[in-house]
Structures are given as C-alpha cells and as structure tokens.
C-alpha cells in the first residue's frame, strides 16, 4: 500500500481524486485535506495568501495521521504565483512541516512536461491573463518553451468545477497551438479525470491537467510507477523523471 497526501484549496473538483484512485487500479490510497480559501481567491495577492506557510502547515498533521508517505500542495496557481524560487521555498517549508517529501502542482507540471518529452506547450486556464501569464513565466524558468497562453477570465472555483466536457474541450482547443507538443490545463477546480483520453484523442496530442499531474507527482516522490492508460499519456511513459 502506498499512501499519498494532498492539501487541496477549498472545495472544488476534489472528487477527481477518488476517481483517479479507482483508475490507478492498484494498492494506492489518496487522502485529501482541505485548506482555507479566501472568499474570492482570484487575484495574485489572494493566490499568494492561499499558499501561505501557516495555511499549509495547518493540514499536515491530518495527513501524517493518515499514513501519507508524501504530500503535494494541490494548487498550481497557489504555487507558481510565487515564482520558481518562492515556490521552492514553499515546498521546502511544507516538507519541513510535514516531515515528508513534498511538492506542488506547479512543479508537478514542470516535471510532467519533461516526462512526456514536450519541448513546447500551450496553456489554457480559467484565470485572468496576468495570472495565466505567471504560469507561463514559471514554466519558462523551469526550461519549457510556452508557445501560447489562453486565459479565459478569472471565475470562481465553483463555476470552473461545473464545466462539462464540452466546455473543458473548448478551453483546450482555444489554448492549443500547432507548435505545441502538449496542452496544459492548470486549474485544480476543473474536473478532468474522466476526460483525459477523450481530450487527447480530440486534440491528437498529450494533455496535462492539474489533478492528473498532482497525483503523478506524489507517486514520483515515492518512487512508484503506475501504468494507467485511462489517465492519459503521462501514465504510460517510462522511466519516471528523476530530479
């Protein structure tokens, strides 16, 4: 049994985790602990506060008691808004507080892009253009070329979580670019676990989504490798990235 822990901001689309656990079809348990979320978490300032050391530390005891072997801050925007150096400091603080290997969804995307061999990517996010641009800057700092950035506007997590497959696909298509080797959808409020194979078929290229890469990152931290084609190209690649 491998137990993985996730600190998830607020309540939106976290039911993707039990779905992913089922699709993994292995002896893997995913435990989600919710962190506090401001009423309107869409500004850069609110996103930085969302991933504060105090808020993250508040959830680690429950994860330790669950037997988690690694913990991931399950927020891309709550990490990349700090820049690469700030995100590293955030993860180091989380690891020290939890006494466990730690990472974040932002770094999960950076590692997953390398895992699938994507040199150039396109980003589609239900974020304002300035926040989506910060994700592009983060990826560029980690060595990935970003050829397109599409921000569909800052909307509430509840609105994002309510999007059906047609709207998720529309976001991915609007973001896609002929030069992109993969499309990235960084919103943890977006339901994507049930759509990964359909998205990749419709776009004819790999698609990386927030919960997908977050779980993969936790597995990477524990040196687990799982082949799960229903979770997209990322879960069919070997070997796992070593960093």
Biotite code that builds the C-alpha atoms (Angstrom):
import biotite.structure as struc

atoms = struc.array([
    struc.Atom([0.000, 0.000, 0.000], chain_id="A", res_id=1, res_name="UNK", atom_name="CA", element="C"),
    struc.Atom([1.229, 3.459, -0.942], chain_id="A", res_id=2, res_name="UNK", atom_name="CA", element="C"),
    struc.Atom([-0.495, 6.334, 0.849], chain_id="A", res_id=3, res_name="UNK", atom_name="CA", element="C"),
    struc.Atom([-0.342, 9.786, -0.731], chain_id="A", res_id=4, res_name="UNK", atom_name="CA", element="C"),
    struc.Atom([-1.474, 13.065, 0.810], chain_id="A", res_id=5, res_name="UNK", atom_name="CA", element="C"),
    struc.Atom([-2.820, 16.195, -0.854], chain_id="A", res_id=6, res_name="UNK", atom_name="CA", element="C"),
    struc.Atom([-3.560, 19.653, 0.510], chain_id="A", res_id=7, res_name="UNK", atom_name="CA", element="C"),
    struc.Atom([-6.416, 20.965, -1.622], chain_id="A", res_id=8, res_name="UNK", atom_name="CA", element="C"),
    struc.Atom([-7.535, 24.620, -1.561], chain_id="A", res_id=9, res_name="UNK", atom_name="CA", element="C"),
    struc.Atom([-11.204, 24.845, -0.655], chain_id="A", res_id=10, res_name="UNK", atom_name="CA", element="C"),
    struc.Atom([-13.847, 22.590, -2.202], chain_id="A", res_id=11, res_name="UNK", atom_name="CA", element="C"),
    struc.Atom([-13.998, 22.285, -5.989], chain_id="A", res_id=12, res_name="UNK", atom_name="CA", element="C"),
    struc.Atom([-13.448, 19.202, -8.166], chain_id="A", res_id=13, res_name="UNK", atom_name="CA", element="C"),
    struc.Atom([-11.701, 17.274, -5.391], chain_id="A", res_id=14, res_name="UNK", atom_name="CA", element="C"),
    struc.Atom([-13.934, 14.315, -6.285], chain_id="A", res_id=15, res_name="UNK", atom_name="CA", element="C"),
    struc.Atom([-11.453, 13.754, -9.128], chain_id="A", res_id=16, res_name="UNK", atom_name="CA", element="C"),
    struc.Atom([-9.179, 12.142, -6.524], chain_id="A", res_id=17, res_name="UNK", atom_name="CA", element="C"),
    struc.Atom([-11.328, 9.094, -5.734], chain_id="A", res_id=18, res_name="UNK", atom_name="CA", element="C"),
    struc.Atom([-11.921, 8.708, -9.465], chain_id="A", res_id=19, res_name="UNK", atom_name="CA", element="C"),
    struc.Atom([-8.169, 8.738, -10.095], chain_id="A", res_id=20, res_name="UNK", atom_name="CA", element="C"),
    struc.Atom([-7.631, 6.307, -7.220], chain_id="A", res_id=21, res_name="UNK", atom_name="CA", element="C"),
    struc.Atom([-10.059, 3.921, -8.900], chain_id="A", res_id=22, res_name="UNK", atom_name="CA", element="C"),
    struc.Atom([-8.422, 4.352, -12.317], chain_id="A", res_id=23, res_name="UNK", atom_name="CA", element="C"),
    struc.Atom([-4.994, 3.605, -10.889], chain_id="A", res_id=24, res_name="UNK", atom_name="CA", element="C"),
    struc.Atom([-6.267, 0.138, -10.109], chain_id="A", res_id=25, res_name="UNK", atom_name="CA", element="C"),
    struc.Atom([-3.500, -0.556, -7.620], chain_id="A", res_id=26, res_name="UNK", atom_name="CA", element="C"),
    struc.Atom([-2.665, -0.526, -3.919], chain_id="A", res_id=27, res_name="UNK", atom_name="CA", element="C"),
    struc.Atom([-2.616, 3.262, -3.780], chain_id="A", res_id=28, res_name="UNK", atom_name="CA", element="C"),
    struc.Atom([-4.638, 5.423, -1.382], chain_id="A", res_id=29, res_name="UNK", atom_name="CA", element="C"),
    struc.Atom([-5.194, 9.124, -1.959], chain_id="A", res_id=30, res_name="UNK", atom_name="CA", element="C"),
    struc.Atom([-6.065, 11.295, 1.049], chain_id="A", res_id=31, res_name="UNK", atom_name="CA", element="C"),
    struc.Atom([-7.245, 14.880, 0.540], chain_id="A", res_id=32, res_name="UNK", atom_name="CA", element="C"),
    struc.Atom([-7.189, 17.518, 3.287], chain_id="A", res_id=33, res_name="UNK", atom_name="CA", element="C"),
    struc.Atom([-8.789, 20.888, 2.567], chain_id="A", res_id=34, res_name="UNK", atom_name="CA", element="C"),
    struc.Atom([-7.027, 24.156, 3.293], chain_id="A", res_id=35, res_name="UNK", atom_name="CA", element="C"),
    struc.Atom([-8.669, 27.509, 3.972], chain_id="A", res_id=36, res_name="UNK", atom_name="CA", element="C"),
    struc.Atom([-9.651, 29.539, 0.951], chain_id="A", res_id=37, res_name="UNK", atom_name="CA", element="C"),
    struc.Atom([-10.477, 33.242, 0.755], chain_id="A", res_id=38, res_name="UNK", atom_name="CA", element="C"),
    struc.Atom([-13.942, 34.110, -0.466], chain_id="A", res_id=39, res_name="UNK", atom_name="CA", element="C"),
    struc.Atom([-12.538, 35.486, -3.730], chain_id="A", res_id=40, res_name="UNK", atom_name="CA", element="C"),
    struc.Atom([-9.197, 33.761, -4.465], chain_id="A", res_id=41, res_name="UNK", atom_name="CA", element="C"),
    struc.Atom([-8.713, 35.070, -7.981], chain_id="A", res_id=42, res_name="UNK", atom_name="CA", element="C"),
    struc.Atom([-6.239, 37.933, -7.526], chain_id="A", res_id=43, res_name="UNK", atom_name="CA", element="C"),
    struc.Atom([-2.472, 37.432, -7.376], chain_id="A", res_id=44, res_name="UNK", atom_name="CA", element="C"),
    struc.Atom([-2.444, 38.673, -3.780], chain_id="A", res_id=45, res_name="UNK", atom_name="CA", element="C"),
    struc.Atom([-5.151, 36.212, -2.727], chain_id="A", res_id=46, res_name="UNK", atom_name="CA", element="C"),
    struc.Atom([-3.416, 33.347, -4.528], chain_id="A", res_id=47, res_name="UNK", atom_name="CA", element="C"),
    struc.Atom([-0.172, 34.098, -2.687], chain_id="A", res_id=48, res_name="UNK", atom_name="CA", element="C"),
    struc.Atom([-2.006, 34.164, 0.636], chain_id="A", res_id=49, res_name="UNK", atom_name="CA", element="C"),
    struc.Atom([-3.767, 30.901, -0.225], chain_id="A", res_id=50, res_name="UNK", atom_name="CA", element="C"),
    struc.Atom([-0.458, 29.043, -0.189], chain_id="A", res_id=51, res_name="UNK", atom_name="CA", element="C"),
    struc.Atom([0.976, 30.635, 2.928], chain_id="A", res_id=52, res_name="UNK", atom_name="CA", element="C"),
    struc.Atom([3.111, 28.506, 5.236], chain_id="A", res_id=53, res_name="UNK", atom_name="CA", element="C"),
    struc.Atom([0.544, 28.811, 8.011], chain_id="A", res_id=54, res_name="UNK", atom_name="CA", element="C"),
    struc.Atom([-2.344, 27.559, 5.878], chain_id="A", res_id=55, res_name="UNK", atom_name="CA", element="C"),
    struc.Atom([-0.353, 24.625, 4.530], chain_id="A", res_id=56, res_name="UNK", atom_name="CA", element="C"),
    struc.Atom([1.043, 23.650, 7.916], chain_id="A", res_id=57, res_name="UNK", atom_name="CA", element="C"),
    struc.Atom([-2.476, 23.521, 9.370], chain_id="A", res_id=58, res_name="UNK", atom_name="CA", element="C"),
    struc.Atom([-3.325, 20.446, 7.299], chain_id="A", res_id=59, res_name="UNK", atom_name="CA", element="C"),
    struc.Atom([-0.186, 18.365, 7.588], chain_id="A", res_id=60, res_name="UNK", atom_name="CA", element="C"),
    struc.Atom([-0.991, 16.667, 10.912], chain_id="A", res_id=61, res_name="UNK", atom_name="CA", element="C"),
    struc.Atom([-4.086, 15.047, 9.459], chain_id="A", res_id=62, res_name="UNK", atom_name="CA", element="C"),
    struc.Atom([-2.049, 13.792, 6.512], chain_id="A", res_id=63, res_name="UNK", atom_name="CA", element="C"),
    struc.Atom([0.615, 12.364, 8.803], chain_id="A", res_id=64, res_name="UNK", atom_name="CA", element="C"),
    struc.Atom([-2.054, 10.524, 10.770], chain_id="A", res_id=65, res_name="UNK", atom_name="CA", element="C"),
    struc.Atom([-3.404, 9.096, 7.513], chain_id="A", res_id=66, res_name="UNK", atom_name="CA", element="C"),
    struc.Atom([-0.038, 7.432, 6.933], chain_id="A", res_id=67, res_name="UNK", atom_name="CA", element="C"),
    struc.Atom([0.859, 9.564, 3.922], chain_id="A", res_id=68, res_name="UNK", atom_name="CA", element="C"),
    struc.Atom([4.334, 8.914, 2.550], chain_id="A", res_id=69, res_name="UNK", atom_name="CA", element="C"),
    struc.Atom([4.450, 12.149, 0.549], chain_id="A", res_id=70, res_name="UNK", atom_name="CA", element="C"),
    struc.Atom([2.444, 15.350, 0.380], chain_id="A", res_id=71, res_name="UNK", atom_name="CA", element="C"),
    struc.Atom([1.639, 17.664, -2.524], chain_id="A", res_id=72, res_name="UNK", atom_name="CA", element="C"),
    struc.Atom([0.190, 21.170, -2.315], chain_id="A", res_id=73, res_name="UNK", atom_name="CA", element="C"),
    struc.Atom([-2.585, 20.596, -4.837], chain_id="A", res_id=74, res_name="UNK", atom_name="CA", element="C"),
    struc.Atom([-2.681, 24.070, -6.317], chain_id="A", res_id=75, res_name="UNK", atom_name="CA", element="C"),
    struc.Atom([-0.862, 25.297, -9.390], chain_id="A", res_id=76, res_name="UNK", atom_name="CA", element="C"),
    struc.Atom([-1.755, 28.982, -9.049], chain_id="A", res_id=77, res_name="UNK", atom_name="CA", element="C"),
    struc.Atom([-1.150, 28.940, -5.294], chain_id="A", res_id=78, res_name="UNK", atom_name="CA", element="C"),
    struc.Atom([2.437, 27.972, -6.066], chain_id="A", res_id=79, res_name="UNK", atom_name="CA", element="C"),
    struc.Atom([3.505, 29.476, -9.401], chain_id="A", res_id=80, res_name="UNK", atom_name="CA", element="C"),
    struc.Atom([2.426, 32.979, -8.345], chain_id="A", res_id=81, res_name="UNK", atom_name="CA", element="C"),
    struc.Atom([5.489, 32.957, -6.053], chain_id="A", res_id=82, res_name="UNK", atom_name="CA", element="C"),
    struc.Atom([7.890, 32.348, -8.953], chain_id="A", res_id=83, res_name="UNK", atom_name="CA", element="C"),
    struc.Atom([10.261, 29.394, -9.065], chain_id="A", res_id=84, res_name="UNK", atom_name="CA", element="C"),
    struc.Atom([12.383, 30.467, -6.101], chain_id="A", res_id=85, res_name="UNK", atom_name="CA", element="C"),
    struc.Atom([9.355, 31.281, -3.952], chain_id="A", res_id=86, res_name="UNK", atom_name="CA", element="C"),
    struc.Atom([7.683, 28.024, -4.954], chain_id="A", res_id=87, res_name="UNK", atom_name="CA", element="C"),
    struc.Atom([10.808, 26.104, -3.932], chain_id="A", res_id=88, res_name="UNK", atom_name="CA", element="C"),
    struc.Atom([10.726, 27.838, -0.549], chain_id="A", res_id=89, res_name="UNK", atom_name="CA", element="C"),
    struc.Atom([7.045, 26.998, -0.207], chain_id="A", res_id=90, res_name="UNK", atom_name="CA", element="C"),
    struc.Atom([7.704, 23.303, -0.874], chain_id="A", res_id=91, res_name="UNK", atom_name="CA", element="C"),
    struc.Atom([10.688, 23.229, 1.496], chain_id="A", res_id=92, res_name="UNK", atom_name="CA", element="C"),
    struc.Atom([8.540, 24.714, 4.239], chain_id="A", res_id=93, res_name="UNK", atom_name="CA", element="C"),
    struc.Atom([5.814, 22.150, 3.566], chain_id="A", res_id=94, res_name="UNK", atom_name="CA", element="C"),
    struc.Atom([8.321, 19.282, 3.672], chain_id="A", res_id=95, res_name="UNK", atom_name="CA", element="C"),
    struc.Atom([9.695, 20.508, 6.997], chain_id="A", res_id=96, res_name="UNK", atom_name="CA", element="C"),
    struc.Atom([6.228, 20.948, 8.487], chain_id="A", res_id=97, res_name="UNK", atom_name="CA", element="C"),
    struc.Atom([5.071, 17.522, 7.329], chain_id="A", res_id=98, res_name="UNK", atom_name="CA", element="C"),
    struc.Atom([8.323, 15.643, 7.821], chain_id="A", res_id=99, res_name="UNK", atom_name="CA", element="C"),
    struc.Atom([7.654, 14.101, 4.401], chain_id="A", res_id=100, res_name="UNK", atom_name="CA", element="C"),
    struc.Atom([8.783, 14.519, 0.790], chain_id="A", res_id=101, res_name="UNK", atom_name="CA", element="C"),
    struc.Atom([6.746, 17.371, -0.652], chain_id="A", res_id=102, res_name="UNK", atom_name="CA", element="C"),
    struc.Atom([5.986, 19.168, -3.892], chain_id="A", res_id=103, res_name="UNK", atom_name="CA", element="C"),
    struc.Atom([3.266, 21.264, -5.527], chain_id="A", res_id=104, res_name="UNK", atom_name="CA", element="C"),
    struc.Atom([1.074, 21.120, -8.607], chain_id="A", res_id=105, res_name="UNK", atom_name="CA", element="C"),
    struc.Atom([3.173, 23.832, -10.267], chain_id="A", res_id=106, res_name="UNK", atom_name="CA", element="C"),
    struc.Atom([6.312, 21.694, -10.028], chain_id="A", res_id=107, res_name="UNK", atom_name="CA", element="C"),
    struc.Atom([4.253, 18.651, -11.000], chain_id="A", res_id=108, res_name="UNK", atom_name="CA", element="C"),
    struc.Atom([3.515, 20.327, -14.335], chain_id="A", res_id=109, res_name="UNK", atom_name="CA", element="C"),
    struc.Atom([7.184, 21.175, -14.872], chain_id="A", res_id=110, res_name="UNK", atom_name="CA", element="C"),
    struc.Atom([8.245, 17.583, -14.140], chain_id="A", res_id=111, res_name="UNK", atom_name="CA", element="C"),
    struc.Atom([5.397, 16.039, -16.165], chain_id="A", res_id=112, res_name="UNK", atom_name="CA", element="C"),
    struc.Atom([6.242, 18.134, -19.226], chain_id="A", res_id=113, res_name="UNK", atom_name="CA", element="C"),
    struc.Atom([9.747, 16.707, -19.135], chain_id="A", res_id=114, res_name="UNK", atom_name="CA", element="C"),
    struc.Atom([8.443, 13.196, -18.519], chain_id="A", res_id=115, res_name="UNK", atom_name="CA", element="C"),
    struc.Atom([6.418, 13.172, -21.748], chain_id="A", res_id=116, res_name="UNK", atom_name="CA", element="C"),
    struc.Atom([9.204, 14.849, -23.716], chain_id="A", res_id=117, res_name="UNK", atom_name="CA", element="C"),
    struc.Atom([7.261, 18.002, -24.588], chain_id="A", res_id=118, res_name="UNK", atom_name="CA", element="C"),
    struc.Atom([9.592, 20.821, -25.621], chain_id="A", res_id=119, res_name="UNK", atom_name="CA", element="C"),
    struc.Atom([6.824, 23.323, -26.353], chain_id="A", res_id=120, res_name="UNK", atom_name="CA", element="C"),
    struc.Atom([3.470, 23.660, -24.623], chain_id="A", res_id=121, res_name="UNK", atom_name="CA", element="C"),
    struc.Atom([0.250, 25.663, -24.768], chain_id="A", res_id=122, res_name="UNK", atom_name="CA", element="C"),
    struc.Atom([-1.640, 26.757, -21.652], chain_id="A", res_id=123, res_name="UNK", atom_name="CA", element="C"),
    struc.Atom([-5.399, 27.012, -21.231], chain_id="A", res_id=124, res_name="UNK", atom_name="CA", element="C"),
    struc.Atom([-6.581, 28.348, -17.882], chain_id="A", res_id=125, res_name="UNK", atom_name="CA", element="C"),
    struc.Atom([-9.749, 29.711, -16.336], chain_id="A", res_id=126, res_name="UNK", atom_name="CA", element="C"),
    struc.Atom([-7.656, 32.548, -14.964], chain_id="A", res_id=127, res_name="UNK", atom_name="CA", element="C"),
    struc.Atom([-7.092, 36.174, -15.791], chain_id="A", res_id=128, res_name="UNK", atom_name="CA", element="C"),
    struc.Atom([-4.466, 36.833, -18.444], chain_id="A", res_id=129, res_name="UNK", atom_name="CA", element="C"),
    struc.Atom([-1.994, 38.199, -15.910], chain_id="A", res_id=130, res_name="UNK", atom_name="CA", element="C"),
    struc.Atom([-2.234, 35.133, -13.656], chain_id="A", res_id=131, res_name="UNK", atom_name="CA", element="C"),
    struc.Atom([-2.076, 32.736, -16.620], chain_id="A", res_id=132, res_name="UNK", atom_name="CA", element="C"),
    struc.Atom([0.996, 34.655, -17.762], chain_id="A", res_id=133, res_name="UNK", atom_name="CA", element="C"),
    struc.Atom([2.682, 33.976, -14.425], chain_id="A", res_id=134, res_name="UNK", atom_name="CA", element="C"),
    struc.Atom([2.280, 30.249, -15.058], chain_id="A", res_id=135, res_name="UNK", atom_name="CA", element="C"),
    struc.Atom([3.929, 30.675, -18.443], chain_id="A", res_id=136, res_name="UNK", atom_name="CA", element="C"),
    struc.Atom([6.817, 32.533, -16.791], chain_id="A", res_id=137, res_name="UNK", atom_name="CA", element="C"),
    struc.Atom([7.156, 29.766, -14.210], chain_id="A", res_id=138, res_name="UNK", atom_name="CA", element="C"),
    struc.Atom([7.389, 27.093, -16.899], chain_id="A", res_id=139, res_name="UNK", atom_name="CA", element="C"),
    struc.Atom([9.890, 29.104, -18.898], chain_id="A", res_id=140, res_name="UNK", atom_name="CA", element="C"),
    struc.Atom([12.058, 29.425, -15.788], chain_id="A", res_id=141, res_name="UNK", atom_name="CA", element="C"),
    struc.Atom([11.992, 25.638, -15.460], chain_id="A", res_id=142, res_name="UNK", atom_name="CA", element="C"),
    struc.Atom([13.124, 25.176, -19.070], chain_id="A", res_id=143, res_name="UNK", atom_name="CA", element="C"),
    struc.Atom([9.883, 24.719, -21.026], chain_id="A", res_id=144, res_name="UNK", atom_name="CA", element="C"),
    struc.Atom([9.019, 26.802, -24.076], chain_id="A", res_id=145, res_name="UNK", atom_name="CA", element="C"),
    struc.Atom([5.480, 28.198, -23.932], chain_id="A", res_id=146, res_name="UNK", atom_name="CA", element="C"),
    struc.Atom([4.086, 28.910, -27.395], chain_id="A", res_id=147, res_name="UNK", atom_name="CA", element="C"),
    struc.Atom([0.561, 30.005, -26.432], chain_id="A", res_id=148, res_name="UNK", atom_name="CA", element="C"),
    struc.Atom([-1.271, 31.210, -23.324], chain_id="A", res_id=149, res_name="UNK", atom_name="CA", element="C"),
    struc.Atom([-5.045, 31.429, -23.155], chain_id="A", res_id=150, res_name="UNK", atom_name="CA", element="C"),
    struc.Atom([-6.689, 32.899, -20.074], chain_id="A", res_id=151, res_name="UNK", atom_name="CA", element="C"),
    struc.Atom([-10.456, 32.538, -20.206], chain_id="A", res_id=152, res_name="UNK", atom_name="CA", element="C"),
    struc.Atom([-11.041, 35.025, -17.410], chain_id="A", res_id=153, res_name="UNK", atom_name="CA", element="C"),
    struc.Atom([-10.974, 34.940, -13.623], chain_id="A", res_id=154, res_name="UNK", atom_name="CA", element="C"),
    struc.Atom([-14.034, 32.999, -12.493], chain_id="A", res_id=155, res_name="UNK", atom_name="CA", element="C"),
    struc.Atom([-14.952, 31.334, -9.210], chain_id="A", res_id=156, res_name="UNK", atom_name="CA", element="C"),
    struc.Atom([-13.806, 27.766, -8.437], chain_id="A", res_id=157, res_name="UNK", atom_name="CA", element="C"),
    struc.Atom([-17.455, 26.682, -8.254], chain_id="A", res_id=158, res_name="UNK", atom_name="CA", element="C"),
    struc.Atom([-18.093, 27.931, -11.792], chain_id="A", res_id=159, res_name="UNK", atom_name="CA", element="C"),
    struc.Atom([-14.990, 26.160, -13.093], chain_id="A", res_id=160, res_name="UNK", atom_name="CA", element="C"),
    struc.Atom([-15.952, 22.918, -11.331], chain_id="A", res_id=161, res_name="UNK", atom_name="CA", element="C"),
    struc.Atom([-19.355, 22.988, -13.032], chain_id="A", res_id=162, res_name="UNK", atom_name="CA", element="C"),
    struc.Atom([-17.982, 22.873, -16.568], chain_id="A", res_id=163, res_name="UNK", atom_name="CA", element="C"),
    struc.Atom([-18.935, 19.792, -18.583], chain_id="A", res_id=164, res_name="UNK", atom_name="CA", element="C"),
    struc.Atom([-16.724, 18.007, -21.097], chain_id="A", res_id=165, res_name="UNK", atom_name="CA", element="C"),
    struc.Atom([-17.773, 20.270, -23.953], chain_id="A", res_id=166, res_name="UNK", atom_name="CA", element="C"),
    struc.Atom([-16.542, 23.359, -22.123], chain_id="A", res_id=167, res_name="UNK", atom_name="CA", element="C"),
    struc.Atom([-13.345, 21.650, -20.973], chain_id="A", res_id=168, res_name="UNK", atom_name="CA", element="C"),
    struc.Atom([-12.636, 20.636, -24.572], chain_id="A", res_id=169, res_name="UNK", atom_name="CA", element="C"),
    struc.Atom([-13.416, 24.156, -25.788], chain_id="A", res_id=170, res_name="UNK", atom_name="CA", element="C"),
    struc.Atom([-10.877, 25.572, -23.327], chain_id="A", res_id=171, res_name="UNK", atom_name="CA", element="C"),
    struc.Atom([-8.244, 23.105, -24.506], chain_id="A", res_id=172, res_name="UNK", atom_name="CA", element="C"),
    struc.Atom([-8.925, 23.848, -28.170], chain_id="A", res_id=173, res_name="UNK", atom_name="CA", element="C"),
    struc.Atom([-8.795, 27.587, -27.627], chain_id="A", res_id=174, res_name="UNK", atom_name="CA", element="C"),
    struc.Atom([-5.423, 27.146, -25.950], chain_id="A", res_id=175, res_name="UNK", atom_name="CA", element="C"),
    struc.Atom([-3.928, 24.735, -28.467], chain_id="A", res_id=176, res_name="UNK", atom_name="CA", element="C"),
    struc.Atom([-1.279, 25.827, -30.946], chain_id="A", res_id=177, res_name="UNK", atom_name="CA", element="C"),
    struc.Atom([0.160, 23.987, -33.974], chain_id="A", res_id=178, res_name="UNK", atom_name="CA", element="C"),
    struc.Atom([3.661, 24.181, -32.481], chain_id="A", res_id=179, res_name="UNK", atom_name="CA", element="C"),
    struc.Atom([2.620, 22.861, -29.064], chain_id="A", res_id=180, res_name="UNK", atom_name="CA", element="C"),
    struc.Atom([3.675, 19.317, -28.175], chain_id="A", res_id=181, res_name="UNK", atom_name="CA", element="C"),
    struc.Atom([1.139, 19.257, -25.327], chain_id="A", res_id=182, res_name="UNK", atom_name="CA", element="C"),
    struc.Atom([-1.716, 21.303, -23.878], chain_id="A", res_id=183, res_name="UNK", atom_name="CA", element="C"),
    struc.Atom([-1.727, 22.165, -20.165], chain_id="A", res_id=184, res_name="UNK", atom_name="CA", element="C"),
    struc.Atom([-4.895, 22.868, -18.166], chain_id="A", res_id=185, res_name="UNK", atom_name="CA", element="C"),
    struc.Atom([-3.655, 24.042, -14.741], chain_id="A", res_id=186, res_name="UNK", atom_name="CA", element="C"),
    struc.Atom([-6.942, 24.602, -12.864], chain_id="A", res_id=187, res_name="UNK", atom_name="CA", element="C"),
    struc.Atom([-7.422, 22.311, -9.863], chain_id="A", res_id=188, res_name="UNK", atom_name="CA", element="C"),
    struc.Atom([-11.075, 23.375, -9.809], chain_id="A", res_id=189, res_name="UNK", atom_name="CA", element="C"),
    struc.Atom([-11.599, 21.765, -13.240], chain_id="A", res_id=190, res_name="UNK", atom_name="CA", element="C"),
    struc.Atom([-12.989, 18.233, -13.496], chain_id="A", res_id=191, res_name="UNK", atom_name="CA", element="C"),
    struc.Atom([-10.736, 16.373, -15.949], chain_id="A", res_id=192, res_name="UNK", atom_name="CA", element="C"),
    struc.Atom([-10.064, 12.868, -14.574], chain_id="A", res_id=193, res_name="UNK", atom_name="CA", element="C"),
    struc.Atom([-12.906, 11.354, -16.593], chain_id="A", res_id=194, res_name="UNK", atom_name="CA", element="C"),
    struc.Atom([-11.935, 13.184, -19.786], chain_id="A", res_id=195, res_name="UNK", atom_name="CA", element="C"),
    struc.Atom([-8.219, 12.609, -20.282], chain_id="A", res_id=196, res_name="UNK", atom_name="CA", element="C"),
    struc.Atom([-8.321, 10.003, -23.042], chain_id="A", res_id=197, res_name="UNK", atom_name="CA", element="C"),
    struc.Atom([-11.098, 11.886, -24.855], chain_id="A", res_id=198, res_name="UNK", atom_name="CA", element="C"),
    struc.Atom([-9.164, 15.157, -24.657], chain_id="A", res_id=199, res_name="UNK", atom_name="CA", element="C"),
    struc.Atom([-6.018, 13.568, -26.044], chain_id="A", res_id=200, res_name="UNK", atom_name="CA", element="C"),
    struc.Atom([-7.984, 11.914, -28.840], chain_id="A", res_id=201, res_name="UNK", atom_name="CA", element="C"),
    struc.Atom([-9.769, 15.135, -29.787], chain_id="A", res_id=202, res_name="UNK", atom_name="CA", element="C"),
    struc.Atom([-6.584, 17.239, -29.712], chain_id="A", res_id=203, res_name="UNK", atom_name="CA", element="C"),
    struc.Atom([-4.327, 14.497, -31.116], chain_id="A", res_id=204, res_name="UNK", atom_name="CA", element="C"),
    struc.Atom([-1.628, 15.293, -28.553], chain_id="A", res_id=205, res_name="UNK", atom_name="CA", element="C"),
    struc.Atom([-0.903, 14.811, -24.851], chain_id="A", res_id=206, res_name="UNK", atom_name="CA", element="C"),
    struc.Atom([-2.946, 16.810, -22.370], chain_id="A", res_id=207, res_name="UNK", atom_name="CA", element="C"),
    struc.Atom([-1.743, 17.520, -18.843], chain_id="A", res_id=208, res_name="UNK", atom_name="CA", element="C"),
    struc.Atom([-4.274, 18.539, -16.204], chain_id="A", res_id=209, res_name="UNK", atom_name="CA", element="C"),
    struc.Atom([-3.945, 19.629, -12.598], chain_id="A", res_id=210, res_name="UNK", atom_name="CA", element="C"),
    struc.Atom([-5.206, 16.632, -10.622], chain_id="A", res_id=211, res_name="UNK", atom_name="CA", element="C"),
    struc.Atom([-3.600, 14.200, -13.057], chain_id="A", res_id=212, res_name="UNK", atom_name="CA", element="C"),
    struc.Atom([-0.101, 15.684, -12.706], chain_id="A", res_id=213, res_name="UNK", atom_name="CA", element="C"),
    struc.Atom([-0.559, 16.219, -8.953], chain_id="A", res_id=214, res_name="UNK", atom_name="CA", element="C"),
    struc.Atom([-1.181, 12.517, -8.333], chain_id="A", res_id=215, res_name="UNK", atom_name="CA", element="C"),
    struc.Atom([1.625, 11.566, -10.704], chain_id="A", res_id=216, res_name="UNK", atom_name="CA", element="C"),
    struc.Atom([3.969, 13.884, -8.795], chain_id="A", res_id=217, res_name="UNK", atom_name="CA", element="C"),
    struc.Atom([3.076, 12.260, -5.473], chain_id="A", res_id=218, res_name="UNK", atom_name="CA", element="C"),
    struc.Atom([3.793, 8.854, -6.987], chain_id="A", res_id=219, res_name="UNK", atom_name="CA", element="C"),
    struc.Atom([7.121, 10.180, -8.278], chain_id="A", res_id=220, res_name="UNK", atom_name="CA", element="C"),
    struc.Atom([8.042, 11.314, -4.772], chain_id="A", res_id=221, res_name="UNK", atom_name="CA", element="C"),
    struc.Atom([7.503, 7.760, -3.506], chain_id="A", res_id=222, res_name="UNK", atom_name="CA", element="C"),
    struc.Atom([9.253, 6.122, -6.481], chain_id="A", res_id=223, res_name="UNK", atom_name="CA", element="C"),
    struc.Atom([6.040, 4.439, -7.608], chain_id="A", res_id=224, res_name="UNK", atom_name="CA", element="C"),
    struc.Atom([5.416, 3.897, -11.301], chain_id="A", res_id=225, res_name="UNK", atom_name="CA", element="C"),
    struc.Atom([1.884, 3.006, -12.386], chain_id="A", res_id=226, res_name="UNK", atom_name="CA", element="C"),
    struc.Atom([0.688, 2.273, -15.901], chain_id="A", res_id=227, res_name="UNK", atom_name="CA", element="C"),
    struc.Atom([-2.845, 3.653, -16.193], chain_id="A", res_id=228, res_name="UNK", atom_name="CA", element="C"),
    struc.Atom([-3.779, 4.484, -19.818], chain_id="A", res_id=229, res_name="UNK", atom_name="CA", element="C"),
    struc.Atom([-7.137, 5.950, -18.774], chain_id="A", res_id=230, res_name="UNK", atom_name="CA", element="C"),
    struc.Atom([-5.159, 8.746, -17.103], chain_id="A", res_id=231, res_name="UNK", atom_name="CA", element="C"),
    struc.Atom([-3.514, 9.825, -20.339], chain_id="A", res_id=232, res_name="UNK", atom_name="CA", element="C"),
    struc.Atom([-0.087, 9.738, -21.928], chain_id="A", res_id=233, res_name="UNK", atom_name="CA", element="C"),
    struc.Atom([1.619, 10.786, -18.695], chain_id="A", res_id=234, res_name="UNK", atom_name="CA", element="C"),
    struc.Atom([0.678, 7.490, -17.057], chain_id="A", res_id=235, res_name="UNK", atom_name="CA", element="C"),
    struc.Atom([2.010, 5.364, -19.913], chain_id="A", res_id=236, res_name="UNK", atom_name="CA", element="C"),
    struc.Atom([5.541, 6.771, -20.058], chain_id="A", res_id=237, res_name="UNK", atom_name="CA", element="C"),
    struc.Atom([8.682, 5.186, -18.654], chain_id="A", res_id=238, res_name="UNK", atom_name="CA", element="C"),
    struc.Atom([11.003, 5.791, -16.979], chain_id="A", res_id=239, res_name="UNK", atom_name="CA", element="C"),
    struc.Atom([9.735, 8.242, -14.396], chain_id="A", res_id=240, res_name="UNK", atom_name="CA", element="C"),
    struc.Atom([11.621, 11.544, -14.196], chain_id="A", res_id=241, res_name="UNK", atom_name="CA", element="C"),
    struc.Atom([14.401, 11.671, -11.624], chain_id="A", res_id=242, res_name="UNK", atom_name="CA", element="C"),
    struc.Atom([15.242, 15.139, -10.271], chain_id="A", res_id=243, res_name="UNK", atom_name="CA", element="C"),
])
